[in-house]
């Protein structure tokens, strides 16, 4: 039965809510063996969770497993005898969550008696509130229908309206609890007090793609700027090749040359000098045109960003301005939008251009001398590791500085 649990967890493609994820936990081997012996092979656990109190009120583990047919409670040995309880769902008339001082308990009522299923501290009160609701749904599904057969238990699932409504209720409840505690509803991370977006759940790739929406109205200028950057990067690789010609062919064995050969070398020298001048002139002109275009593009984009931010600020409530600091809002409107504009117009293109430059350099190196190029690649892993470590350190320092500026 627990093998079915592992398979269903691996096959799950849609993200489950925090409540549902917390109700399927991995038990110890001895508890797993007990549950396997008490259940049939086709039974799939709907709940498999642990509490932090034993039945006698001491801190310790007790496990609750609920399938579509039964409820099993396993209390491992914590100084008392091993206790195992089992209740068919069809015999349960009601499930109650009882709150005591400092702890709580789940009770069930059958036709002949009331039973305490499990006891828990107030730390787990929210979790067992969800357990109670799911147990009620399972018990309802296990009741005989009008034809005398039990209704298939699918909770929590979207296969039936009632079960789907329960799952949606649990999701909304988990999100409300997380919001109340200042945590992310998805991963449970403490939310930054200056933001309503969880940095761990933020899809950075989607965010970068979203930034391209600001470039779309000016895609022709952006494409022209990027092509000029590629040409400038390519021209920057030509001077080393001209220097190779200068050393290998122009200045090689000058003392042994005849007058006719010296004339040929001088002719080649003039072509090398002309090549240097042409490359510098072309790079300078393209750089000036690109700089003008990038300045124009940057101003257009920053106007669009700040206008969008300004319009959004007008739609916010007065309570938002009561909670946020004035310096923080001004910093978002001015400094952060400038950084965003710089990333979209300059940094992103520079990263792509440097990547192309790296590919070209490596290709030229390996075409000239394969073995020597391999030797030059030895320090690369250390450089990458050092750059990454330095980048993480600088990120933390810049983050602290940005927080100070926002105040």
C-alpha positions as a printed NumPy array, in Angstrom:
array([[  0.   ,   0.   ,   0.   ],
       [  2.829,   2.426,   0.827],
       [  4.434,   1.53 ,  -2.48 ],
       [  1.322,   2.962,  -4.12 ],
       [  1.861,   6.108,  -2.103],
       [  5.396,   6.566,  -3.427],
       [  4.263,   5.965,  -6.998],
       [  1.433,   8.476,  -6.767],
       [  3.78 ,  11.104,  -5.331],
       [  6.191,  10.659,  -8.232],
       [  3.409,  10.823, -10.823],
       [  1.887,  14.005,  -9.422],
       [  2.379,  16.741, -12.006],
       [  0.278,  19.561, -10.528],
       [  1.654,  21.384,  -7.471],
       [ -0.327,  20.455,  -4.394],
       [ -1.134,  22.926,  -1.663],
       [  1.019,  23.057,   1.476],
       [ -1.789,  21.48 ,   3.533],
       [ -2.077,  18.409,   1.318],
       [  1.675,  17.974,   1.047],
       [  2.041,  18.075,   4.827],
       [ -0.513,  15.28 ,   5.247],
       [  1.543,  12.72 ,   3.316],
       [  4.743,  12.054,   5.27 ],
       [  7.349,   9.307,   5.267],
       [  6.964,   6.99 ,   8.299],
       [  9.74 ,   4.941,   9.932],
       [ 10.272,   1.394,   8.678],
       [  8.602,  -0.254,  11.683],
       [  5.492,   1.93 ,  11.335],
       [  5.442,   1.35 ,   7.594],
       [  5.58 ,  -2.417,   8.14 ],
       [  2.671,  -2.294,  10.611],
       [  0.499,  -0.285,   8.217],
       [  1.341,  -2.603,   5.31 ],
       [  0.25 ,  -5.623,   7.373],
       [ -3.077,  -4.01 ,   8.311],
       [ -4.084,  -2.795,   4.845],
       [ -4.85 ,  -4.448,   1.567],
       [ -2.577,  -4.094,  -1.459],
       [ -4.964,  -1.848,  -3.416],
       [ -5.587,   0.587,  -0.547],
       [ -4.025,   3.99 ,  -1.109],
       [ -3.386,   6.337,   1.828],
       [ -5.234,   9.622,   1.727],
       [ -3.611,  10.786,   4.977],
       [ -0.342,   9.604,   6.497],
       [  0.875,  12.053,   9.095],
       [  2.579,  12.205,  12.483],
       [  1.773,  14.009,  15.714],
       [  4.136,  15.239,  18.432],
       [  2.312,  13.865,  21.496],
       [  1.772,  10.297,  22.67 ],
       [ -1.599,   9.17 ,  24.088],
       [ -0.329,   9.628,  27.658],
       [  0.487,  13.322,  26.99 ],
       [  4.27 ,  13.034,  26.651],
       [  6.238,  14.365,  23.718],
       [  6.76 ,  11.659,  21.111],
       [  5.522,  10.291,  17.811],
       [  2.178,   8.785,  16.941],
       [  1.155,   8.068,  13.352],
       [ -2.276,   8.363,  11.741],
       [ -3.044,   6.694,   8.421],
       [ -6.376,   6.971,   6.631],
       [ -7.318,   5.067,   3.485],
       [-10.614,   4.807,   1.64 ],
       [-11.598,   1.942,   3.982],
       [-10.137,   2.499,   7.435],
       [ -8.274,   4.684,   9.926],
       [ -5.131,   3.274,  11.549],
       [ -3.352,   4.861,  14.525],
       [  0.095,   3.549,  15.464],
       [  1.709,   4.633,  18.728],
       [  5.337,   3.429,  18.73 ],
       [  6.99 ,   2.399,  22.003],
       [  7.79 ,   5.536,  24.029],
       [  8.089,   3.92 ,  27.4  ],
       [  4.701,   2.22 ,  27.074],
       [  3.515,  -0.816,  25.16 ],
       [  3.044,  -0.526,  21.415],
       [ -0.546,   0.463,  20.717],
       [ -2.33 ,  -0.02 ,  17.402],
       [ -5.91 ,   1.106,  16.775],
       [ -8.008,   0.464,  13.693],
       [-11.461,   1.834,  12.812],
       [-13.496,   1.101,   9.652],
       [-14.655,   4.332,   8.017],
       [-18.155,   2.97 ,   7.529],
       [-18.604,   2.704,  11.32 ],
       [-17.625,   6.324,  12.063],
       [-20.519,   8.729,  12.539],
       [-18.606,  11.949,  13.323],
       [-15.088,  13.353,  13.541],
       [-14.333,  16.158,  16.008],
       [-11.314,  18.303,  16.775],
       [-11.256,  19.109,  20.488],
       [ -9.145,  21.984,  21.804],
       [ -7.662,  21.744,  25.285],
       [ -5.317,  24.069,  27.146],
       [ -1.901,  23.632,  25.539],
       [ -2.92 ,  20.755,  23.259],
       [ -5.749,  19.246,  21.286],
       [ -7.122,  15.91 ,  20.12 ],
       [ -9.058,  14.255,  17.32 ],
       [-12.125,  12.29 ,  18.453],
       [-14.372,   9.989,  16.48 ],
       [-17.863,   8.782,  17.347],
       [-19.147,   5.364,  16.437],
       [-22.544,   3.826,  17.108],
       [-21.479,   2.43 ,  20.5  ],
       [-18.703,   4.721,  21.821],
       [-16.412,   7.747,  21.38 ],
       [-12.687,   7.28 ,  20.795],
       [ -9.692,   9.582,  20.945],
       [ -7.692,   9.035,  17.778],
       [ -4.64 ,  11.148,  18.361],
       [ -3.369,  13.975,  20.552],
       [ -1.275,  16.922,  19.364],
       [  0.264,  20.153,  20.603],
       [ -1.051,  23.546,  19.514],
       [  1.836,  23.781,  17.044],
       [  0.06 ,  21.177,  14.888],
       [ -3.473,  22.471,  15.459],
       [ -3.782,  23.842,  11.912],
       [ -2.619,  20.595,  10.356],
       [ -5.092,  18.453,  12.268],
       [ -7.902,  20.836,  11.447],
       [ -7.273,  19.849,   7.824],
       [ -7.033,  16.183,   8.862],
       [-10.473,  16.406,  10.462],
       [-12.067,  17.844,   7.3  ],
       [-10.516,  15.172,   5.068],
       [-11.549,  12.403,   7.477],
       [-15.111,  13.692,   7.383],
       [-15.043,  13.553,   3.581],
       [-13.61 ,  10.028,   3.624],
       [-16.237,   8.852,   6.095],
       [-18.992,  10.361,   3.974],
       [-17.603,   8.633,   0.881],
       [-17.432,   5.293,   2.712],
       [-21.115,   5.36 ,   3.694],
       [-23.294,   2.931,   1.719],
       [-25.135,   4.557,  -1.164],
       [-28.79 ,   4.03 ,  -2.028],
       [-27.759,   0.82 ,  -3.834],
       [-26.074,  -0.499,  -0.709],
       [-22.494,  -0.054,  -1.948],
       [-19.928,   2.441,  -0.624],
       [-19.201,   5.534,  -2.691],
       [-15.583,   5.456,  -3.958],
       [-13.392,   7.627,  -1.776],
       [-11.467,  10.118,  -3.813],
       [-10.807,  12.898,  -1.336],
       [ -8.997,  15.086,  -1.806],
       [ -9.425,  15.048,  -5.562],
       [-11.022,  16.993,  -8.387],
       [-12.964,  13.978,  -9.585],
       [-16.079,  14.935,  -7.599],
       [-17.57 ,  18.309,  -6.809],
       [-17.521,  17.813,  -3.043],
       [-13.945,  16.568,  -2.902],
       [-12.78 ,  19.285,  -5.299],
       [-14.463,  21.925,  -3.134],
       [-12.72 ,  20.496,  -0.07 ],
       [ -9.319,  20.652,  -1.733],
       [ -9.941,  24.232,  -2.811],
       [-11.026,  25.064,   0.733],
       [ -7.798,  23.577,   2.102],
       [ -5.716,  25.553,  -0.378],
       [ -7.405,  28.833,   0.526],
       [ -7.095,  28.063,   4.214],
       [ -3.365,  27.283,   3.869],
       [ -2.799,  30.518,   1.937],
       [ -4.643,  32.529,   4.605],
       [ -2.619,  30.917,   7.393],
       [  0.64 ,  31.601,   5.582],
       [ -0.362,  35.208,   4.978],
       [ -1.281,  35.622,   8.628],
       [  2.085,  34.209,   9.719],
       [  4.037,  36.224,   7.134],
       [  5.083,  33.132,   5.165],
       [  4.898,  32.085,   1.53 ],
       [  1.818,  29.895,   0.856],
       [  3.816,  27.716,  -1.548],
       [  7.113,  26.957,   0.242],
       [  6.571,  28.307,   3.78 ],
       [  9.555,  30.685,   3.623],
       [  9.31 ,  33.848,   5.734],
       [  8.295,  36.659,   3.392],
       [ 10.43 ,  39.816,   3.238],
       [  8.545,  42.59 ,   4.963],
       [  9.279,  44.953,   2.075],
       [  7.75 ,  42.659,  -0.565],
       [  4.7  ,  40.492,  -1.197],
       [  6.619,  38.193,  -3.576],
       [  8.521,  35.157,  -2.323],
       [ 12.113,  35.26 ,  -3.683],
       [ 12.34 ,  31.441,  -3.588],
       [  9.171,  30.849,  -5.626],
       [  9.822,  33.645,  -8.103],
       [ 10.335,  32.188, -11.583],
       [ 13.364,  34.164, -12.709],
       [ 13.184,  32.933, -16.299],
       [  9.581,  34.071, -16.6  ],
       [ 10.523,  37.4  , -15.016],
       [ 13.292,  38.004, -17.563],
       [ 10.937,  37.109, -20.404],
       [  8.42 ,  39.526, -18.947],
       [ 11.016,  42.306, -19.158],
       [ 11.126,  41.872, -22.931],
       [  7.631,  43.396, -23.039],
       [  9.299,  46.776, -22.469],
       [ 11.598,  46.194, -25.458],
       [  8.909,  45.001, -27.901],
       [  7.81 ,  48.505, -28.999],
       [ 11.451,  49.275, -29.879],
       [ 12.547,  45.886, -31.193],
       [ 14.048,  47.311, -34.387],
       [ 16.345,  49.662, -32.481],
       [ 17.231,  46.899, -29.996],
       [ 18.082,  44.456, -32.779],
       [ 20.212,  47.057, -34.584],
       [ 22.046,  47.861, -31.362],
       [ 22.723,  44.178, -30.685],
       [ 24.018,  43.575, -34.233],
       [ 26.373,  46.543, -33.895],
       [ 27.591,  45.087, -30.6  ],
       [ 28.34 ,  41.754, -32.313],
       [ 30.245,  43.541, -35.111],
       [ 32.249,  45.556, -32.56 ],
       [ 33.093,  42.36 , -30.665],
       [ 34.212,  40.7  , -33.903],
       [ 36.366,  43.691, -34.9  ],
       [ 38.025,  43.553, -31.504],
       [ 39.334,  40.071, -32.326],
       [ 41.002,  41.112, -35.603],
       [ 43.996,  43.119, -34.185],
       [ 45.597,  40.025, -32.559],
       [ 45.448,  38.281, -35.941],
       [ 47.075,  41.335, -37.606],
       [ 49.732,  41.283, -34.922],
       [ 50.409,  37.626, -35.774],
       [ 50.923,  38.622, -39.437],
       [ 53.175,  41.483, -38.32 ],
       [ 55.461,  39.249, -36.258],
       [ 55.462,  36.132, -38.441],
       [ 55.676,  37.7  , -41.898],
       [ 56.697,  41.376, -41.734],
       [ 59.472,  41.322, -39.087],
       [ 60.647,  37.72 , -39.629],
       [ 64.318,  37.314, -40.781],
       [ 64.689,  40.987, -41.712],
       [ 68.53 ,  40.745, -41.831],
       [ 68.484,  38.039, -44.5  ],
       [ 66.09 ,  39.821, -46.88 ],
       [ 67.057,  41.154, -50.277],
       [ 66.001,  44.576, -51.497],
       [ 63.037,  43.137, -53.417],
       [ 61.891,  41.147, -50.404],
       [ 62.186,  44.199, -48.143],
       [ 59.872,  46.046, -50.514],
       [ 57.31 ,  43.263, -50.266],
       [ 57.497,  43.317, -46.457],
       [ 57.055,  47.1  , -46.417],
       [ 54.039,  46.741, -48.704],
       [ 52.564,  44.166, -46.298],
       [ 53.378,  46.466, -43.361],
       [ 51.352,  49.269, -44.934],
       [ 48.368,  46.904, -45.307],
       [ 48.646,  45.858, -41.632],
       [ 48.79 ,  49.521, -40.506],
       [ 45.824,  50.344, -42.74 ],
       [ 43.947,  47.4  , -41.242],
       [ 44.613,  48.699, -37.719],
       [ 43.394,  52.188, -38.641],
       [ 40.287,  50.874, -40.424],
       [ 39.339,  48.642, -37.501],
       [ 39.772,  51.425, -34.94 ],
       [ 37.824,  53.865, -37.11 ],
       [ 34.973,  51.4  , -37.716],
       [ 34.823,  50.408, -34.041],
       [ 34.756,  54.047, -32.973],
       [ 31.976,  55.005, -35.383],
       [ 29.853,  51.95 , -34.581],
       [ 30.423,  52.501, -30.852],
       [ 29.315,  56.149, -31.086],
       [ 26.19 ,  55.275, -33.09 ],
       [ 25.36 ,  52.425, -30.709],
       [ 25.89 ,  54.619, -27.64 ],
       [ 23.507,  57.233, -29.051],
       [ 20.95 ,  54.551, -29.889],
       [ 21.263,  52.938, -26.43 ],
       [ 20.788,  56.316, -24.709],
       [ 17.666,  56.999, -26.773],
       [ 16.335,  53.472, -26.177],
       [ 17.075,  53.637, -22.447],
       [ 15.187,  56.916, -22.022],
       [ 12.167,  55.554, -23.89 ],
       [ 12.053,  52.399, -21.789],
       [ 12.538,  54.173, -18.446],
       [  9.686,  56.545, -19.299],
       [  7.402,  53.562, -19.956],
       [  8.475,  51.804, -16.735],
       [  8.076,  54.853, -14.497],
       [  4.733,  55.73 , -16.061],
       [  3.488,  52.193, -15.38 ],
       [  4.762,  52.332, -11.781],
       [  3.195,  55.773, -11.269],
       [ -0.18 ,  54.585, -12.557],
       [  0.015,  51.523, -10.311],
       [  0.758,  53.678,  -7.254],
       [ -2.467,  55.596,  -7.857],
       [ -4.455,  52.362,  -7.653],
       [ -3.057,  51.349,  -4.243],
       [ -4.996,  51.889,  -1.038],
       [ -4.136,  54.396,   1.675],
       [ -3.312,  51.531,   4.04 ],
       [ -0.452,  50.555,   1.712],
       [  1.149,  53.974,   2.183],
       [  0.632,  53.693,   5.944],
       [  2.591,  50.407,   6.007],
       [  5.39 ,  51.382,   3.619],
       [  8.126,  53.922,   4.219],
       [  8.218,  57.011,   1.989],
       [ 11.893,  56.506,   1.163],
       [ 11.213,  52.924,   0.144],
       [  8.505,  53.966,  -2.348],
       [ 10.659,  56.758,  -3.794],
       [ 13.575,  54.349,  -4.141],
       [ 11.379,  51.918,  -6.074],
       [ 10.187,  54.643,  -8.458],
       [ 13.602,  56.176,  -9.168],
       [ 16.558,  53.907,  -8.391],
       [ 14.979,  50.501,  -9.046],
       [ 13.433,  51.563, -12.337],
       [ 16.82 ,  52.915, -13.455],
       [ 18.459,  49.595, -12.604],
       [ 15.736,  47.758, -14.509],
       [ 16.19 ,  49.994, -17.538],
       [ 19.96 ,  49.459, -17.428],
       [ 19.518,  45.702, -17.316],
       [ 17.063,  45.6  , -20.225],
       [ 18.952,  47.971, -22.537],
       [ 22.607,  47.419, -21.645],
       [ 23.427,  44.537, -19.3  ],
       [ 21.441,  41.895, -21.15 ],
       [ 22.975,  42.813, -24.503],
       [ 26.446,  42.919, -22.961],
       [ 26.016,  39.425, -21.524],
       [ 24.953,  38.062, -24.915],
       [ 27.759,  39.914, -26.664],
       [ 30.406,  38.645, -24.248],
       [ 29.093,  35.098, -24.665],
       [ 29.492,  35.398, -28.448],
       [ 32.938,  36.916, -27.934],
       [ 33.957,  33.982, -25.747],
       [ 32.812,  31.448, -28.345],
       [ 34.758,  33.248, -31.083],
       [ 37.94 ,  33.467, -28.984],
       [ 37.823,  29.79 , -28.031],
       [ 37.192,  28.814, -31.662],
       [ 40.165,  30.862, -32.91 ],
       [ 42.448,  29.503, -30.178],
       [ 41.668,  25.869, -30.932],
       [ 42.013,  26.448, -34.672],
       [ 45.534,  27.855, -34.174],
       [ 46.894,  25.338, -31.632],
       [ 44.714,  22.644, -30.098],
       [ 47.134,  21.384, -27.411],
       [ 48.162,  24.841, -26.222],
       [ 44.512,  25.851, -26.03 ],
       [ 43.779,  22.863, -23.795],
       [ 46.542,  23.972, -21.42 ],
       [ 45.031,  27.442, -21.183],
       [ 41.688,  25.873, -20.143],
       [ 43.147,  24.359, -16.929],
       [ 42.484,  27.439, -14.712],
       [ 38.91 ,  27.859, -16.032],
       [ 37.139,  25.762, -13.302],
       [ 38.958,  27.71 , -10.566],
       [ 38.052,  31.022, -12.216],
       [ 34.38 ,  29.985, -12.443],
       [ 34.317,  28.88 ,  -8.8  ],
       [ 36.019,  32.081,  -7.608],
       [ 33.724,  34.256,  -9.684],
       [ 30.642,  32.519,  -8.311],
       [ 31.828,  32.792,  -4.689],
       [ 32.724,  36.452,  -5.169],
       [ 29.387,  37.121,  -6.893],
       [ 27.369,  35.639,  -4.017],
       [ 29.353,  37.694,  -1.521],
       [ 28.864,  40.886,  -3.516],
       [ 25.156,  40.132,  -3.927],
       [ 24.693,  40.073,  -0.15 ],
       [ 26.675,  43.297,   0.287],
       [ 24.753,  45.07 ,  -2.475],
       [ 21.467,  43.823,  -1.025],
       [ 22.319,  45.399,   2.336],
       [ 23.286,  48.63 ,   0.579],
       [ 20.046,  48.677,  -1.435],
       [ 18.045,  48.193,   1.743],
       [ 19.812,  51.165,   3.348],
       [ 19.145,  53.322,   0.303],
       [ 15.43 ,  52.438,   0.337],
       [ 15.119,  53.868,   3.83 ]])
